[in-house]
């Protein structure tokens, strides 16, 4: 069975997951939070408290959890769009520096 071995909480309710088969994916958790017991996870301080469970899934202190089999089947977040927007920011910074100099 595949298990989550590493988690890294990113901005905008994204989490990078590394699985026991060395695959990685970034998952957008916004569609899963905001109602019922998950409403408290909209507070980013609470969202960042995600942990890996003994069975290889992930969970928060309020009991909300995901099994690894479900997580591995979820689609990866579009990281290419994020990379392109970050590239744009870097280009802007370079332009500003050259303008100032």
Secondary structure, DSSP 4 states (H G I P E B T S, - for coil): ---EEEEEE-STTEEEEEETTS-EEEEE-GGG-SSGGGGGGGSHHHHTT-EE-TTS-EE-TTS-EE-HHHHHHSPPP-HHHHHHHHHHHHHHHHHHHHHH-
